Amino acid sequence: MRVIAGIHKGRQLKAVPGSNTRPTTDKVKESIFQIMGPFFQGGKALDLFAGSGSLGIEALSRGMDYCIFVDKHPKAIKTIYENISLLELDDQIEVFRADAYRALTAAAKRELSFNLIFLDPPYRKVSYKDLLEIISKEHLLTDDGIIYCEHEINDELPNEVPGLNLIKQAKYGGTIGVTIYQKV
């Protein structure tokens, strides 16, 4: 696993030990950032269900100013800190060990808004519809902000979510589906 582009291009990242997380492949990462960016002129990202932090780190490498990483698993949190330390990104991040729903509520209470939100939960463990509705209802996206959802290829994500426009659906290989929404 590595950073694909930007100021940290080619740098290796550590994976979360064990088989409970599935890192986004380099091919998928390259494709989705071509759609969402590929580079950013600053902004804030939220990497929910962060795992190793690879998606948020990629966004930082490509020009995001700041990223909040959230995961509820201790091994993932430890791996995020290791990867952030390797790339010396400590001043551009916050890391929280929390449930995704609680993290979204906390972000709303802090009146945070993000240019880019990554939703890459363990497959079949959460409702994308519920997460998307909370993000929209709580105004957690900036104008034209983007939500990236990675899911099982057979999962049906909603075509319509109040305040969001579905801008891309794609399939990668035989198992990975990607759906991208943008704030309207």
Sequence and secondary structure as in RCSB ss.txt:
>XXXX:A:sequence
MRVIAGIHKGRQLKAVPGSNTRPTTDKVKESIFQIMGPFFQGGKALDLFAGSGSLGIEALSRGMDYCIFVDKHPK
AIKTIYENISLLELDDQIEVFRADAYRALTAAAKRELSFNLIFLDPPYRKVSYKDLLEIISKEHLLTDDGIIYCE
HEINDELPNEVPGLNLIKQAKYGGTIGVTIYQKV
>XXXX:A:secstr
 B  SSTTTT B    SSSS     HHHHHHHHHHH SS SS EEEEET TTSHHHHHHHHTT SEEEEEES HH
HHHHHHHHHHHHT GGGEEEEE  HHHHHHHHHHTT  EEEEEE   TTSS HHHHHHHHHHTT EEEEEEEEEE
EETT    SEETTEEEEEEEEETTTEEEEEEEE 
